[in-house]
């Protein structure tokens, strides 16, 4: 599944690496694959776009996989496929808490790319870019088990950087937002994918650990807006 029309309003979807370069929206690139293990390198690109939504702005971070040739080199003509996104609501002034950025959506569209740590890289890249923009990233209060795992992993890797704040939960423990429990889904895997109300939210106070093979492009630096 390439991209998602729900996230594509107001901006174009890139189909080649050249288009992304020309668009000036590349935040960073990284490669997955270990030559020692005889794994062919696979390139990924993260782009960022600011788009209006219901009276506020949203910062979109899109994850693309690059379909390179057999030699694994990254070329401008290589085809790109949009496979994931994380969207943050930007608040400030009368629109909400000053200079905060709250997660609105996060998703890896294609099942073939889930469970490979790509979502975590997208979280890290977007959080650090928001810090560059002098924003305070915070989680939403409705999260899946996967999102819980990502936040726990980030807290462990960045002690003292991410704070967990307790809140009052409206849904009874063990239920999702529409009142169904694990028994209703038949498997732990299906239940873990459901988004449920959580007893706490997370606030990021500074840069989080970057993955060693994520290269942030120097030409993408802009003054915070």
PyMOL CGO cylinders between C-alpha atoms (Angstrom):
from pymol import cmd
from pymol.cgo import CYLINDER

trace = [
    CYLINDER, 0.00, 0.00, 0.00, 1.64, 3.23, -1.12, 0.3, 1, 1, 1, 1, 1, 1,
    CYLINDER, 1.64, 3.23, -1.12, 0.81, 6.22, 1.00, 0.3, 1, 1, 1, 1, 1, 1,
    CYLINDER, 0.81, 6.22, 1.00, -2.58, 7.13, 2.35, 0.3, 1, 1, 1, 1, 1, 1,
    CYLINDER, -2.58, 7.13, 2.35, -4.93, 9.80, 0.92, 0.3, 1, 1, 1, 1, 1, 1,
    CYLINDER, -4.93, 9.80, 0.92, -6.02, 10.74, 4.46, 0.3, 1, 1, 1, 1, 1, 1,
    CYLINDER, -6.02, 10.74, 4.46, -2.53, 12.16, 5.11, 0.3, 1, 1, 1, 1, 1, 1,
    CYLINDER, -2.53, 12.16, 5.11, -1.92, 13.51, 1.61, 0.3, 1, 1, 1, 1, 1, 1,
    CYLINDER, -1.92, 13.51, 1.61, -4.09, 16.61, 1.53, 0.3, 1, 1, 1, 1, 1, 1,
    CYLINDER, -4.09, 16.61, 1.53, -2.22, 19.78, 0.63, 0.3, 1, 1, 1, 1, 1, 1,
    CYLINDER, -2.22, 19.78, 0.63, 1.10, 18.22, -0.42, 0.3, 1, 1, 1, 1, 1, 1,
    CYLINDER, 1.10, 18.22, -0.42, 2.38, 15.88, -3.09, 0.3, 1, 1, 1, 1, 1, 1,
    CYLINDER, 2.38, 15.88, -3.09, 3.55, 12.31, -2.66, 0.3, 1, 1, 1, 1, 1, 1,
    CYLINDER, 3.55, 12.31, -2.66, 7.06, 11.77, -4.00, 0.3, 1, 1, 1, 1, 1, 1,
    CYLINDER, 7.06, 11.77, -4.00, 7.69, 8.90, -6.39, 0.3, 1, 1, 1, 1, 1, 1,
    CYLINDER, 7.69, 8.90, -6.39, 11.46, 9.28, -6.95, 0.3, 1, 1, 1, 1, 1, 1,
    CYLINDER, 11.46, 9.28, -6.95, 14.40, 10.30, -4.79, 0.3, 1, 1, 1, 1, 1, 1,
    CYLINDER, 14.40, 10.30, -4.79, 15.05, 13.17, -7.23, 0.3, 1, 1, 1, 1, 1, 1,
    CYLINDER, 15.05, 13.17, -7.23, 11.60, 14.62, -6.52, 0.3, 1, 1, 1, 1, 1, 1,
    CYLINDER, 11.60, 14.62, -6.52, 12.25, 14.53, -2.77, 0.3, 1, 1, 1, 1, 1, 1,
    CYLINDER, 12.25, 14.53, -2.77, 15.60, 16.26, -3.25, 0.3, 1, 1, 1, 1, 1, 1,
    CYLINDER, 15.60, 16.26, -3.25, 14.04, 18.95, -5.42, 0.3, 1, 1, 1, 1, 1, 1,
    CYLINDER, 14.04, 18.95, -5.42, 11.22, 19.45, -2.90, 0.3, 1, 1, 1, 1, 1, 1,
    CYLINDER, 11.22, 19.45, -2.90, 13.71, 20.44, -0.18, 0.3, 1, 1, 1, 1, 1, 1,
    CYLINDER, 13.71, 20.44, -0.18, 11.76, 18.48, 2.45, 0.3, 1, 1, 1, 1, 1, 1,
    CYLINDER, 11.76, 18.48, 2.45, 14.21, 15.67, 3.24, 0.3, 1, 1, 1, 1, 1, 1,
    CYLINDER, 14.21, 15.67, 3.24, 14.84, 15.46, 6.96, 0.3, 1, 1, 1, 1, 1, 1,
    CYLINDER, 14.84, 15.46, 6.96, 17.20, 12.48, 6.88, 0.3, 1, 1, 1, 1, 1, 1,
    CYLINDER, 17.20, 12.48, 6.88, 18.04, 9.10, 5.40, 0.3, 1, 1, 1, 1, 1, 1,
    CYLINDER, 18.04, 9.10, 5.40, 19.10, 5.76, 6.83, 0.3, 1, 1, 1, 1, 1, 1,
    CYLINDER, 19.10, 5.76, 6.83, 20.00, 2.30, 5.59, 0.3, 1, 1, 1, 1, 1, 1,
    CYLINDER, 20.00, 2.30, 5.59, 18.88, -1.09, 6.89, 0.3, 1, 1, 1, 1, 1, 1,
    CYLINDER, 18.88, -1.09, 6.89, 20.90, -4.19, 6.05, 0.3, 1, 1, 1, 1, 1, 1,
    CYLINDER, 20.90, -4.19, 6.05, 24.08, -5.86, 7.28, 0.3, 1, 1, 1, 1, 1, 1,
    CYLINDER, 24.08, -5.86, 7.28, 26.72, -6.81, 4.67, 0.3, 1, 1, 1, 1, 1, 1,
    CYLINDER, 26.72, -6.81, 4.67, 28.31, -9.18, 7.19, 0.3, 1, 1, 1, 1, 1, 1,
    CYLINDER, 28.31, -9.18, 7.19, 25.02, -11.09, 7.34, 0.3, 1, 1, 1, 1, 1, 1,
    CYLINDER, 25.02, -11.09, 7.34, 24.75, -10.95, 3.53, 0.3, 1, 1, 1, 1, 1, 1,
    CYLINDER, 24.75, -10.95, 3.53, 21.77, -8.60, 3.73, 0.3, 1, 1, 1, 1, 1, 1,
    CYLINDER, 21.77, -8.60, 3.73, 21.30, -6.19, 0.84, 0.3, 1, 1, 1, 1, 1, 1,
    CYLINDER, 21.30, -6.19, 0.84, 21.15, -2.55, 2.00, 0.3, 1, 1, 1, 1, 1, 1,
    CYLINDER, 21.15, -2.55, 2.00, 17.73, -0.94, 1.87, 0.3, 1, 1, 1, 1, 1, 1,
    CYLINDER, 17.73, -0.94, 1.87, 17.48, 2.84, 1.89, 0.3, 1, 1, 1, 1, 1, 1,
    CYLINDER, 17.48, 2.84, 1.89, 14.81, 4.85, 3.70, 0.3, 1, 1, 1, 1, 1, 1,
    CYLINDER, 14.81, 4.85, 3.70, 14.02, 8.57, 3.51, 0.3, 1, 1, 1, 1, 1, 1,
    CYLINDER, 14.02, 8.57, 3.51, 12.17, 10.78, 5.99, 0.3, 1, 1, 1, 1, 1, 1,
    CYLINDER, 12.17, 10.78, 5.99, 10.57, 14.00, 4.74, 0.3, 1, 1, 1, 1, 1, 1,
    CYLINDER, 10.57, 14.00, 4.74, 8.74, 16.69, 6.68, 0.3, 1, 1, 1, 1, 1, 1,
    CYLINDER, 8.74, 16.69, 6.68, 5.89, 19.01, 5.73, 0.3, 1, 1, 1, 1, 1, 1,
    CYLINDER, 5.89, 19.01, 5.73, 3.81, 21.58, 7.62, 0.3, 1, 1, 1, 1, 1, 1,
    CYLINDER, 3.81, 21.58, 7.62, 0.12, 21.58, 6.70, 0.3, 1, 1, 1, 1, 1, 1,
    CYLINDER, 0.12, 21.58, 6.70, -2.91, 23.43, 8.15, 0.3, 1, 1, 1, 1, 1, 1,
    CYLINDER, -2.91, 23.43, 8.15, -5.69, 21.46, 9.85, 0.3, 1, 1, 1, 1, 1, 1,
    CYLINDER, -5.69, 21.46, 9.85, -8.83, 22.76, 11.63, 0.3, 1, 1, 1, 1, 1, 1,
    CYLINDER, -8.83, 22.76, 11.63, -7.35, 26.09, 12.64, 0.3, 1, 1, 1, 1, 1, 1,
    CYLINDER, -7.35, 26.09, 12.64, -3.92, 24.81, 13.67, 0.3, 1, 1, 1, 1, 1, 1,
    CYLINDER, -3.92, 24.81, 13.67, -0.82, 23.58, 11.87, 0.3, 1, 1, 1, 1, 1, 1,
    CYLINDER, -0.82, 23.58, 11.87, 0.37, 20.00, 11.74, 0.3, 1, 1, 1, 1, 1, 1,
    CYLINDER, 0.37, 20.00, 11.74, 3.93, 18.83, 11.16, 0.3, 1, 1, 1, 1, 1, 1,
    CYLINDER, 3.93, 18.83, 11.16, 3.93, 15.67, 9.01, 0.3, 1, 1, 1, 1, 1, 1,
    CYLINDER, 3.93, 15.67, 9.01, 6.89, 13.28, 8.93, 0.3, 1, 1, 1, 1, 1, 1,
    CYLINDER, 6.89, 13.28, 8.93, 6.71, 10.74, 6.13, 0.3, 1, 1, 1, 1, 1, 1,
    CYLINDER, 6.71, 10.74, 6.13, 8.72, 7.56, 5.80, 0.3, 1, 1, 1, 1, 1, 1,
    CYLINDER, 8.72, 7.56, 5.80, 9.61, 6.35, 2.31, 0.3, 1, 1, 1, 1, 1, 1,
    CYLINDER, 9.61, 6.35, 2.31, 11.37, 3.16, 1.25, 0.3, 1, 1, 1, 1, 1, 1,
    CYLINDER, 11.37, 3.16, 1.25, 13.69, 3.52, -1.74, 0.3, 1, 1, 1, 1, 1, 1,
    CYLINDER, 13.69, 3.52, -1.74, 13.63, 0.73, -4.31, 0.3, 1, 1, 1, 1, 1, 1,
    CYLINDER, 13.63, 0.73, -4.31, 17.26, 0.77, -5.42, 0.3, 1, 1, 1, 1, 1, 1,
    CYLINDER, 17.26, 0.77, -5.42, 19.01, -1.30, -8.05, 0.3, 1, 1, 1, 1, 1, 1,
    CYLINDER, 19.01, -1.30, -8.05, 20.76, -4.56, -7.17, 0.3, 1, 1, 1, 1, 1, 1,
    CYLINDER, 20.76, -4.56, -7.17, 24.04, -2.82, -6.29, 0.3, 1, 1, 1, 1, 1, 1,
    CYLINDER, 24.04, -2.82, -6.29, 22.27, -1.04, -3.42, 0.3, 1, 1, 1, 1, 1, 1,
    CYLINDER, 22.27, -1.04, -3.42, 23.49, 2.44, -4.40, 0.3, 1, 1, 1, 1, 1, 1,
    CYLINDER, 23.49, 2.44, -4.40, 21.17, 5.40, -3.88, 0.3, 1, 1, 1, 1, 1, 1,
    CYLINDER, 21.17, 5.40, -3.88, 20.42, 7.22, -7.15, 0.3, 1, 1, 1, 1, 1, 1,
    CYLINDER, 20.42, 7.22, -7.15, 18.21, 10.25, -7.89, 0.3, 1, 1, 1, 1, 1, 1,
    CYLINDER, 18.21, 10.25, -7.89, 16.15, 8.17, -10.31, 0.3, 1, 1, 1, 1, 1, 1,
    CYLINDER, 16.15, 8.17, -10.31, 15.34, 5.48, -7.72, 0.3, 1, 1, 1, 1, 1, 1,
    CYLINDER, 15.34, 5.48, -7.72, 11.64, 4.87, -7.13, 0.3, 1, 1, 1, 1, 1, 1,
    CYLINDER, 11.64, 4.87, -7.13, 10.32, 5.73, -3.65, 0.3, 1, 1, 1, 1, 1, 1,
    CYLINDER, 10.32, 5.73, -3.65, 7.25, 4.33, -1.90, 0.3, 1, 1, 1, 1, 1, 1,
    CYLINDER, 7.25, 4.33, -1.90, 5.51, 6.10, 0.99, 0.3, 1, 1, 1, 1, 1, 1,
    CYLINDER, 5.51, 6.10, 0.99, 5.09, 3.52, 3.77, 0.3, 1, 1, 1, 1, 1, 1,
    CYLINDER, 5.09, 3.52, 3.77, 4.52, 5.43, 7.02, 0.3, 1, 1, 1, 1, 1, 1,
    CYLINDER, 4.52, 5.43, 7.02, 3.77, 8.71, 8.74, 0.3, 1, 1, 1, 1, 1, 1,
    CYLINDER, 3.77, 8.71, 8.74, 3.75, 10.44, 12.10, 0.3, 1, 1, 1, 1, 1, 1,
    CYLINDER, 3.75, 10.44, 12.10, 1.73, 13.66, 12.48, 0.3, 1, 1, 1, 1, 1, 1,
    CYLINDER, 1.73, 13.66, 12.48, 2.08, 16.21, 15.29, 0.3, 1, 1, 1, 1, 1, 1,
    CYLINDER, 2.08, 16.21, 15.29, -0.38, 18.98, 16.17, 0.3, 1, 1, 1, 1, 1, 1,
    CYLINDER, -0.38, 18.98, 16.17, 1.45, 22.27, 16.74, 0.3, 1, 1, 1, 1, 1, 1,
    CYLINDER, 1.45, 22.27, 16.74, 0.03, 24.46, 19.50, 0.3, 1, 1, 1, 1, 1, 1,
    CYLINDER, 0.03, 24.46, 19.50, 0.98, 27.94, 20.66, 0.3, 1, 1, 1, 1, 1, 1,
    CYLINDER, 0.98, 27.94, 20.66, -0.48, 31.25, 21.79, 0.3, 1, 1, 1, 1, 1, 1,
    CYLINDER, -0.48, 31.25, 21.79, -4.26, 31.19, 22.06, 0.3, 1, 1, 1, 1, 1, 1,
    CYLINDER, -4.26, 31.19, 22.06, -4.47, 27.88, 20.18, 0.3, 1, 1, 1, 1, 1, 1,
    CYLINDER, -4.47, 27.88, 20.18, -3.34, 25.75, 23.11, 0.3, 1, 1, 1, 1, 1, 1,
    CYLINDER, -3.34, 25.75, 23.11, -0.42, 25.09, 25.46, 0.3, 1, 1, 1, 1, 1, 1,
    CYLINDER, -0.42, 25.09, 25.46, 2.53, 27.24, 24.47, 0.3, 1, 1, 1, 1, 1, 1,
    CYLINDER, 2.53, 27.24, 24.47, 4.95, 25.70, 21.96, 0.3, 1, 1, 1, 1, 1, 1,
    CYLINDER, 4.95, 25.70, 21.96, 3.84, 22.09, 22.46, 0.3, 1, 1, 1, 1, 1, 1,
    CYLINDER, 3.84, 22.09, 22.46, 3.59, 19.47, 19.73, 0.3, 1, 1, 1, 1, 1, 1,
    CYLINDER, 3.59, 19.47, 19.73, 1.19, 16.59, 20.39, 0.3, 1, 1, 1, 1, 1, 1,
    CYLINDER, 1.19, 16.59, 20.39, 1.02, 13.38, 18.38, 0.3, 1, 1, 1, 1, 1, 1,
    CYLINDER, 1.02, 13.38, 18.38, -2.14, 13.18, 16.28, 0.3, 1, 1, 1, 1, 1, 1,
    CYLINDER, -2.14, 13.18, 16.28, -1.45, 10.03, 14.25, 0.3, 1, 1, 1, 1, 1, 1,
    CYLINDER, -1.45, 10.03, 14.25, 1.33, 7.49, 13.73, 0.3, 1, 1, 1, 1, 1, 1,
    CYLINDER, 1.33, 7.49, 13.73, 1.15, 4.59, 11.33, 0.3, 1, 1, 1, 1, 1, 1,
    CYLINDER, 1.15, 4.59, 11.33, 3.20, 2.22, 9.18, 0.3, 1, 1, 1, 1, 1, 1,
    CYLINDER, 3.20, 2.22, 9.18, 0.85, 1.50, 6.28, 0.3, 1, 1, 1, 1, 1, 1,
    CYLINDER, 0.85, 1.50, 6.28, 2.45, -1.62, 4.83, 0.3, 1, 1, 1, 1, 1, 1,
    CYLINDER, 2.45, -1.62, 4.83, 2.52, -4.75, 7.00, 0.3, 1, 1, 1, 1, 1, 1,
    CYLINDER, 2.52, -4.75, 7.00, 5.77, -5.87, 5.33, 0.3, 1, 1, 1, 1, 1, 1,
    CYLINDER, 5.77, -5.87, 5.33, 7.58, -3.01, 7.05, 0.3, 1, 1, 1, 1, 1, 1,
    CYLINDER, 7.58, -3.01, 7.05, 6.11, -3.40, 10.53, 0.3, 1, 1, 1, 1, 1, 1,
    CYLINDER, 6.11, -3.40, 10.53, 8.12, -4.94, 13.35, 0.3, 1, 1, 1, 1, 1, 1,
    CYLINDER, 8.12, -4.94, 13.35, 11.46, -3.78, 11.94, 0.3, 1, 1, 1, 1, 1, 1,
    CYLINDER, 11.46, -3.78, 11.94, 12.09, -0.77, 14.18, 0.3, 1, 1, 1, 1, 1, 1,
    CYLINDER, 12.09, -0.77, 14.18, 11.20, 1.72, 11.44, 0.3, 1, 1, 1, 1, 1, 1,
    CYLINDER, 11.20, 1.72, 11.44, 8.48, 3.33, 13.53, 0.3, 1, 1, 1, 1, 1, 1,
    CYLINDER, 8.48, 3.33, 13.53, 10.94, 3.99, 16.34, 0.3, 1, 1, 1, 1, 1, 1,
    CYLINDER, 10.94, 3.99, 16.34, 13.32, 5.71, 13.91, 0.3, 1, 1, 1, 1, 1, 1,
    CYLINDER, 13.32, 5.71, 13.91, 10.42, 7.86, 12.71, 0.3, 1, 1, 1, 1, 1, 1,
    CYLINDER, 10.42, 7.86, 12.71, 9.59, 8.81, 16.31, 0.3, 1, 1, 1, 1, 1, 1,
    CYLINDER, 9.59, 8.81, 16.31, 13.22, 9.73, 17.06, 0.3, 1, 1, 1, 1, 1, 1,
    CYLINDER, 13.22, 9.73, 17.06, 13.72, 11.78, 13.89, 0.3, 1, 1, 1, 1, 1, 1,
    CYLINDER, 13.72, 11.78, 13.89, 10.46, 13.71, 14.34, 0.3, 1, 1, 1, 1, 1, 1,
    CYLINDER, 10.46, 13.71, 14.34, 11.05, 14.40, 18.05, 0.3, 1, 1, 1, 1, 1, 1,
    CYLINDER, 11.05, 14.40, 18.05, 14.55, 15.74, 17.45, 0.3, 1, 1, 1, 1, 1, 1,
    CYLINDER, 14.55, 15.74, 17.45, 13.35, 17.92, 14.58, 0.3, 1, 1, 1, 1, 1, 1,
    CYLINDER, 13.35, 17.92, 14.58, 10.59, 19.35, 16.78, 0.3, 1, 1, 1, 1, 1, 1,
    CYLINDER, 10.59, 19.35, 16.78, 13.20, 20.13, 19.46, 0.3, 1, 1, 1, 1, 1, 1,
    CYLINDER, 13.20, 20.13, 19.46, 15.18, 21.93, 16.74, 0.3, 1, 1, 1, 1, 1, 1,
    CYLINDER, 15.18, 21.93, 16.74, 12.03, 23.95, 16.09, 0.3, 1, 1, 1, 1, 1, 1,
    CYLINDER, 12.03, 23.95, 16.09, 11.84, 24.86, 19.82, 0.3, 1, 1, 1, 1, 1, 1,
    CYLINDER, 11.84, 24.86, 19.82, 8.77, 22.70, 20.40, 0.3, 1, 1, 1, 1, 1, 1,
    CYLINDER, 8.77, 22.70, 20.40, 7.96, 20.51, 23.40, 0.3, 1, 1, 1, 1, 1, 1,
    CYLINDER, 7.96, 20.51, 23.40, 6.85, 17.09, 22.05, 0.3, 1, 1, 1, 1, 1, 1,
    CYLINDER, 6.85, 17.09, 22.05, 4.18, 15.25, 24.05, 0.3, 1, 1, 1, 1, 1, 1,
    CYLINDER, 4.18, 15.25, 24.05, 2.42, 11.96, 23.43, 0.3, 1, 1, 1, 1, 1, 1,
    CYLINDER, 2.42, 11.96, 23.43, -1.31, 11.59, 23.03, 0.3, 1, 1, 1, 1, 1, 1,
    CYLINDER, -1.31, 11.59, 23.03, -3.32, 9.78, 25.71, 0.3, 1, 1, 1, 1, 1, 1,
    CYLINDER, -3.32, 9.78, 25.71, -4.81, 7.13, 23.41, 0.3, 1, 1, 1, 1, 1, 1,
    CYLINDER, -4.81, 7.13, 23.41, -2.06, 4.71, 22.39, 0.3, 1, 1, 1, 1, 1, 1,
    CYLINDER, -2.06, 4.71, 22.39, -1.55, 1.17, 21.11, 0.3, 1, 1, 1, 1, 1, 1,
    CYLINDER, -1.55, 1.17, 21.11, 0.69, -1.40, 22.79, 0.3, 1, 1, 1, 1, 1, 1,
    CYLINDER, 0.69, -1.40, 22.79, 3.25, -0.76, 20.06, 0.3, 1, 1, 1, 1, 1, 1,
    CYLINDER, 3.25, -0.76, 20.06, 3.31, 2.97, 20.86, 0.3, 1, 1, 1, 1, 1, 1,
    CYLINDER, 3.31, 2.97, 20.86, 3.67, 2.12, 24.56, 0.3, 1, 1, 1, 1, 1, 1,
    CYLINDER, 3.67, 2.12, 24.56, 6.68, -0.06, 23.72, 0.3, 1, 1, 1, 1, 1, 1,
    CYLINDER, 6.68, -0.06, 23.72, 8.28, 2.74, 21.68, 0.3, 1, 1, 1, 1, 1, 1,
    CYLINDER, 8.28, 2.74, 21.68, 7.88, 5.29, 24.47, 0.3, 1, 1, 1, 1, 1, 1,
    CYLINDER, 7.88, 5.29, 24.47, 9.22, 2.85, 27.08, 0.3, 1, 1, 1, 1, 1, 1,
    CYLINDER, 9.22, 2.85, 27.08, 12.22, 2.15, 24.85, 0.3, 1, 1, 1, 1, 1, 1,
    CYLINDER, 12.22, 2.15, 24.85, 12.91, 5.86, 24.36, 0.3, 1, 1, 1, 1, 1, 1,
    CYLINDER, 12.91, 5.86, 24.36, 12.67, 6.53, 28.11, 0.3, 1, 1, 1, 1, 1, 1,
    CYLINDER, 12.67, 6.53, 28.11, 15.12, 3.71, 28.85, 0.3, 1, 1, 1, 1, 1, 1,
    CYLINDER, 15.12, 3.71, 28.85, 17.60, 4.97, 26.24, 0.3, 1, 1, 1, 1, 1, 1,
    CYLINDER, 17.60, 4.97, 26.24, 17.28, 8.61, 27.35, 0.3, 1, 1, 1, 1, 1, 1,
    CYLINDER, 17.28, 8.61, 27.35, 17.11, 8.73, 31.18, 0.3, 1, 1, 1, 1, 1, 1,
    CYLINDER, 17.11, 8.73, 31.18, 15.92, 12.09, 32.47, 0.3, 1, 1, 1, 1, 1, 1,
    CYLINDER, 15.92, 12.09, 32.47, 14.94, 13.38, 29.03, 0.3, 1, 1, 1, 1, 1, 1,
    CYLINDER, 14.94, 13.38, 29.03, 11.35, 12.10, 28.89, 0.3, 1, 1, 1, 1, 1, 1,
    CYLINDER, 11.35, 12.10, 28.89, 8.90, 12.66, 31.74, 0.3, 1, 1, 1, 1, 1, 1,
    CYLINDER, 8.90, 12.66, 31.74, 5.79, 10.57, 32.38, 0.3, 1, 1, 1, 1, 1, 1,
    CYLINDER, 5.79, 10.57, 32.38, 2.83, 12.53, 33.77, 0.3, 1, 1, 1, 1, 1, 1,
    CYLINDER, 2.83, 12.53, 33.77, -0.09, 10.76, 35.45, 0.3, 1, 1, 1, 1, 1, 1,
    CYLINDER, -0.09, 10.76, 35.45, -3.65, 11.61, 34.53, 0.3, 1, 1, 1, 1, 1, 1,
    CYLINDER, -3.65, 11.61, 34.53, -7.19, 10.49, 35.30, 0.3, 1, 1, 1, 1, 1, 1,
    CYLINDER, -7.19, 10.49, 35.30, -8.28, 7.60, 33.08, 0.3, 1, 1, 1, 1, 1, 1,
    CYLINDER, -8.28, 7.60, 33.08, -11.90, 7.53, 31.98, 0.3, 1, 1, 1, 1, 1, 1,
    CYLINDER, -11.90, 7.53, 31.98, -12.01, 3.94, 30.68, 0.3, 1, 1, 1, 1, 1, 1,
    CYLINDER, -12.01, 3.94, 30.68, -11.83, 1.03, 33.18, 0.3, 1, 1, 1, 1, 1, 1,
    CYLINDER, -11.83, 1.03, 33.18, -8.43, -0.75, 33.31, 0.3, 1, 1, 1, 1, 1, 1,
    CYLINDER, -8.43, -0.75, 33.31, -8.02, -3.42, 30.65, 0.3, 1, 1, 1, 1, 1, 1,
    CYLINDER, -8.02, -3.42, 30.65, -10.56, -1.91, 28.27, 0.3, 1, 1, 1, 1, 1, 1,
    CYLINDER, -10.56, -1.91, 28.27, -10.07, 0.05, 25.08, 0.3, 1, 1, 1, 1, 1, 1,
    CYLINDER, -10.07, 0.05, 25.08, -11.90, 3.28, 24.27, 0.3, 1, 1, 1, 1, 1, 1,
    CYLINDER, -11.90, 3.28, 24.27, -15.08, 1.46, 23.24, 0.3, 1, 1, 1, 1, 1, 1,
    CYLINDER, -15.08, 1.46, 23.24, -15.16, -0.91, 26.18, 0.3, 1, 1, 1, 1, 1, 1,
    CYLINDER, -15.16, -0.91, 26.18, -13.87, -4.15, 24.62, 0.3, 1, 1, 1, 1, 1, 1,
    CYLINDER, -13.87, -4.15, 24.62, -11.32, -6.41, 26.31, 0.3, 1, 1, 1, 1, 1, 1,
    CYLINDER, -11.32, -6.41, 26.31, -8.68, -8.85, 25.04, 0.3, 1, 1, 1, 1, 1, 1,
    CYLINDER, -8.68, -8.85, 25.04, -11.19, -11.72, 25.13, 0.3, 1, 1, 1, 1, 1, 1,
    CYLINDER, -11.19, -11.72, 25.13, -13.26, -9.96, 22.48, 0.3, 1, 1, 1, 1, 1, 1,
    CYLINDER, -13.26, -9.96, 22.48, -10.42, -10.06, 19.95, 0.3, 1, 1, 1, 1, 1, 1,
    CYLINDER, -10.42, -10.06, 19.95, -9.34, -13.71, 20.22, 0.3, 1, 1, 1, 1, 1, 1,
    CYLINDER, -9.34, -13.71, 20.22, -5.59, -13.00, 20.31, 0.3, 1, 1, 1, 1, 1, 1,
    CYLINDER, -5.59, -13.00, 20.31, -3.08, -10.87, 22.11, 0.3, 1, 1, 1, 1, 1, 1,
    CYLINDER, -3.08, -10.87, 22.11, -1.73, -9.59, 18.77, 0.3, 1, 1, 1, 1, 1, 1,
    CYLINDER, -1.73, -9.59, 18.77, -5.11, -8.22, 17.68, 0.3, 1, 1, 1, 1, 1, 1,
    CYLINDER, -5.11, -8.22, 17.68, -5.73, -6.65, 21.08, 0.3, 1, 1, 1, 1, 1, 1,
    CYLINDER, -5.73, -6.65, 21.08, -2.29, -5.00, 21.18, 0.3, 1, 1, 1, 1, 1, 1,
    CYLINDER, -2.29, -5.00, 21.18, -3.08, -3.16, 17.97, 0.3, 1, 1, 1, 1, 1, 1,
    CYLINDER, -3.08, -3.16, 17.97, -6.08, -1.42, 19.50, 0.3, 1, 1, 1, 1, 1, 1,
    CYLINDER, -6.08, -1.42, 19.50, -5.70, 2.17, 20.65, 0.3, 1, 1, 1, 1, 1, 1,
    CYLINDER, -5.70, 2.17, 20.65, -6.69, 2.56, 24.30, 0.3, 1, 1, 1, 1, 1, 1,
    CYLINDER, -6.69, 2.56, 24.30, -6.82, 5.36, 26.84, 0.3, 1, 1, 1, 1, 1, 1,
    CYLINDER, -6.82, 5.36, 26.84, -3.70, 5.40, 29.03, 0.3, 1, 1, 1, 1, 1, 1,
    CYLINDER, -3.70, 5.40, 29.03, -3.10, 6.53, 32.62, 0.3, 1, 1, 1, 1, 1, 1,
    CYLINDER, -3.10, 6.53, 32.62, -0.18, 8.76, 31.66, 0.3, 1, 1, 1, 1, 1, 1,
    CYLINDER, -0.18, 8.76, 31.66, 1.28, 10.86, 28.88, 0.3, 1, 1, 1, 1, 1, 1,
    CYLINDER, 1.28, 10.86, 28.88, 4.92, 11.57, 28.00, 0.3, 1, 1, 1, 1, 1, 1,
    CYLINDER, 4.92, 11.57, 28.00, 6.69, 14.90, 27.64, 0.3, 1, 1, 1, 1, 1, 1,
    CYLINDER, 6.69, 14.90, 27.64, 10.09, 15.22, 25.95, 0.3, 1, 1, 1, 1, 1, 1,
    CYLINDER, 10.09, 15.22, 25.95, 12.48, 17.76, 27.46, 0.3, 1, 1, 1, 1, 1, 1,
    CYLINDER, 12.48, 17.76, 27.46, 15.38, 17.48, 25.01, 0.3, 1, 1, 1, 1, 1, 1,
    CYLINDER, 15.38, 17.48, 25.01, 16.97, 15.55, 22.18, 0.3, 1, 1, 1, 1, 1, 1,
    CYLINDER, 16.97, 15.55, 22.18, 16.54, 11.80, 22.23, 0.3, 1, 1, 1, 1, 1, 1,
    CYLINDER, 16.54, 11.80, 22.23, 19.14, 9.27, 21.19, 0.3, 1, 1, 1, 1, 1, 1,
    CYLINDER, 19.14, 9.27, 21.19, 19.61, 9.14, 17.45, 0.3, 1, 1, 1, 1, 1, 1,
    CYLINDER, 19.61, 9.14, 17.45, 20.13, 5.78, 15.78, 0.3, 1, 1, 1, 1, 1, 1,
    CYLINDER, 20.13, 5.78, 15.78, 23.80, 5.56, 14.71, 0.3, 1, 1, 1, 1, 1, 1,
    CYLINDER, 23.80, 5.56, 14.71, 23.00, 5.03, 11.01, 0.3, 1, 1, 1, 1, 1, 1,
    CYLINDER, 23.00, 5.03, 11.01, 20.45, 7.86, 10.65, 0.3, 1, 1, 1, 1, 1, 1,
    CYLINDER, 20.45, 7.86, 10.65, 22.02, 10.69, 8.68, 0.3, 1, 1, 1, 1, 1, 1,
    CYLINDER, 22.02, 10.69, 8.68, 20.31, 14.04, 9.19, 0.3, 1, 1, 1, 1, 1, 1,
    CYLINDER, 20.31, 14.04, 9.19, 20.80, 16.26, 6.16, 0.3, 1, 1, 1, 1, 1, 1,
    CYLINDER, 20.80, 16.26, 6.16, 22.53, 19.56, 6.86, 0.3, 1, 1, 1, 1, 1, 1,
    CYLINDER, 22.53, 19.56, 6.86, 20.67, 21.30, 4.05, 0.3, 1, 1, 1, 1, 1, 1,
    CYLINDER, 20.67, 21.30, 4.05, 17.31, 20.74, 5.71, 0.3, 1, 1, 1, 1, 1, 1,
    CYLINDER, 17.31, 20.74, 5.71, 18.09, 23.16, 8.55, 0.3, 1, 1, 1, 1, 1, 1,
    CYLINDER, 18.09, 23.16, 8.55, 15.64, 26.01, 8.73, 0.3, 1, 1, 1, 1, 1, 1,
    CYLINDER, 15.64, 26.01, 8.73, 14.89, 28.64, 11.32, 0.3, 1, 1, 1, 1, 1, 1,
    CYLINDER, 14.89, 28.64, 11.32, 12.10, 27.43, 13.65, 0.3, 1, 1, 1, 1, 1, 1,
    CYLINDER, 12.10, 27.43, 13.65, 8.64, 28.51, 12.53, 0.3, 1, 1, 1, 1, 1, 1,
]
cmd.load_cgo(trace, "trace")
